[in-house]
Amino acid sequence: MRHLFLALAFCAPLAAHAQSGEIFIPGGDDSALPDDTAARPTSALARCLASPDAATCAGATVDPSGAMNESAVPQVQFETLVLDLDQKKVTSTAAPPAAAPNYAAPQPAAHGTVALPSVAVTIEFDFDSANIRGDQFGKLTALVAALSDPALAGTSYAVIGHTDASGSEGYNCDLSRRRAASVAGALNAAYVTLPLYPVGFGEHVLKNVYDPRAPENRRVTFMRLPDAPGAVLQTAGAVCQY
């Protein structure tokens, strides 16, 4: 039933022009997994989401067949998001955090920075649209399975939408929010029970700063939240104030 539901939910007419984007899903090392589960991730993608680093994520794929296409840009990539709690800003870097995040630590004060490891999964949207392309439902099915893995039980995520710099700043902020809500809603509809919080970053965090209109700038980021997420969510929500 789940596969049938996803097929109906994601199938839509394909536009002549399509935008490609990415989903980013942070996690931590195995020690950061919830203490109340002894489960270990059962797939490469789930392992990548649970303990993201360049080595772990190198074997992950969202291809429904389980194949990996080494000649193309990897569908699953690793990076770090750095949130400035003072200035309400965020940047990204390919370097790992200086220390693995402790999600169970007390909520940080609203100052300083928080660095969270991330995972990017390529997904496509129709041009100038927040609707997930119908031919992408296989990738969403892979994400549903990974996010439903018992090893991720007890986690929560900010689902952060991004755009390129083609439109106005205000429009891009709105489009990024709608993309985040579209992905979060699709996963919830497919019975992913983890708490998901849609947020928009618009064009404020470009992955390719040399080409602001590059398709890799259009993406959705899943940022795993601390157990006490207030300060991080407040900063994420303030990045795009439109």
N, C-alpha and C positions, 0 to 999 in steps of 0.2 A: 504493500500500500504506500509506503514512504516513497519508493521510486516513482510510482504512478503520480503521486501528489507533486513531487518535484518536477516531473515532466510537464504537468499541467501548469504549474506555477511559473516556470521559467521560460516556456516556449513562447516566443513572440516573433512577429515579422522582423526580419533582419533588414536594417537600413543599408542604403548604398554605401554610406560611410560609417565606420565604427570607431569608437574610442577604445583603447585598451587601458586597463588599469591594473592595480595590484591590491591585494589584501595583505596587510601586515599583521602578524599575530605574535606578540611577545610572550615570553615565559621566563623560566629561570633554570638553574641546574636542578638535578634530581633532588637535592636537599631542600629546594624551595617548594617541592610538591606538598600538597596537604598532608598533615601528619596522620590523618585518619584513614588513609588508604595505603595499602601495601602493593597496589596494582602497579605494574610497569606498562608503559605504552606498548600497544600491540602492533603498530604499523610505523613505517619510517616517517610519515607525515605527523602522526601523533607524537613520536619521539622528538621531532623537530619543534613542535609547538610546546611541548612540555619542558624541553631543555635546549633552547635555541643557541647554536653557535655555528660557525662556518662548517666545521667538520660534521656535526650532527645533521645539519640541513642539506648537506651535499647529496645524501641518498634519498631525499624526499621528493615525491612527485604528486601531482594532482591529475595526471593522465588516468582516465577511467580504466585503461588496460594495464596500468601499472608500469608501463614502459617509460624510459627516460630518453629524451632527445638531446644528446650532448652537442649537436651542431647548432642548436638554437639557444637564445638567451634562456638561462635556467628559469623554470616556472616557479621555483621556490628559492628565495634569496634571504640573506641575513643582514640586518643592520641594527643600529641603536638609536632610539629617540631620547633626546636630552631635554627635559622640561625645566625651565627657569621659573621657579615659584614666585620670585620677586617681580619680574617684569611680565609675567604671564605670556611667555614666548616659548617656542620649541624649535629645536634644530635636529638634524639627523646626521649620523656619521656611520661609516663602515667599520669603525673600530669597536671592539666589544667594550662593555662597561669595565671600569677599573676593578670592580668587585661584583660578584653575582648578587642580584637583588634579594633581599630578605623580605618576602611578601608578608610575613607574619609579624614584622617589626611594628612598633607603635607608629601611628600616623605622623608623618613629618610635619614640622611647623611650616607655616606658609612663607618660608624663605629658603634660599639655597637652591640647589639643583637636584633632580632625580633622573638617573639614567636607566632606561629599561630596554632590554634586548628585544628585537623584533624579527618577524618572519614575513617576507613578501611572497604572495601567491598571485600570479598573473590571472586576471579575469577581464572580460570585455564588456563594455557598455555601448549601446547605440550612440551615435553622434549627438552631442548636446542633450543627453538623456540620463536619467537616473535608473532606467530600467535595465536589469541584467539581461544580456543577450540570451535568447532561447537555447543557443548551442553551447552555453556555458554550464548547463545544469549538471553535467557530469562532474565538473570541478566542484560545484556546490555539494554534490553528493559525497565526494571525497572529504570535504571539509566537515560536513555533518558527521560522518563516521569518526573523524579524528577528534572533533570537539565533544563527541559523545563517549569517548574512551574513558573508562573509570579512573585512569590516572589523572585526568583533568578535573575530576569532581571537586567542587568547592571553590573553583576559581571564578573570576568575573573579568570582563573586558570592556574597555572603551572602544567602540567601533568608530574610527575616525576617517572621514571622507576627505579626499584631496582632488584638486583639479590642476590642469596646466594654467598658464597665464594668458590664455587667449581672450577671455572675456573681462568684464569689469570686476574689480575686487569684490564688490557686494554681491554680484550675480554668482561669482565663483563660490563664495561662502555658502550661498543658498543651495547651489547645485551639489556641493560637497556634503552638506547635511543630508540632502535627499538621497544621495548615493549610499551614505552610511546607513540611513534608515531602511533603504531597500534591501541591503545585504543583511542587516540585523533581523528585519522582518522575515526574510526568506528562511533564514536559519531557525528562527523561532517557530515558523510555520512547519518546519520539518522536524520539530520536536527536540531541538537543541534547548536544553533547560538552563544552561548557564546564564547568569545575568549579563545582558549586553546593553551598553549605553551609547547610542549614536551621537557623534560630535562632528562638526565640520571644521576643517583647517583651510579650506579654499586653496589659494595658491601660495600660502605662507611657508610651506615646507616643500620646496621643489627638490626632487631627487636628482634631476639633471639641471643644474644651475647654468650650464653653458648653453642650453637650448630650452628656455622656459616653456615652449610649446610642445616639447617632446612628449610622446605618448606615455613614457614611463612615469611622467609626473602625475598622471591620472590613475588614482589608486584608492584603496580603502585599507586602513591600518587597524588591526586588532591589537590593542595594547593591554596586556594583562595588568590588572589593577592590584595594588596592595590590599590586604584584608580590610584596612581602614583607608578607603580611597578618597576621602573628602578633598584634601589639598590637591591631589593629582587631577581629579575630575574638575575642580574649580579652575585650575590652570588650563586644562584642555578646552574647557568651555569658553574661556576668555580669549583664546587665540583669535577667534573669528567673531567679532562683536558686531554683527549685522542682523 
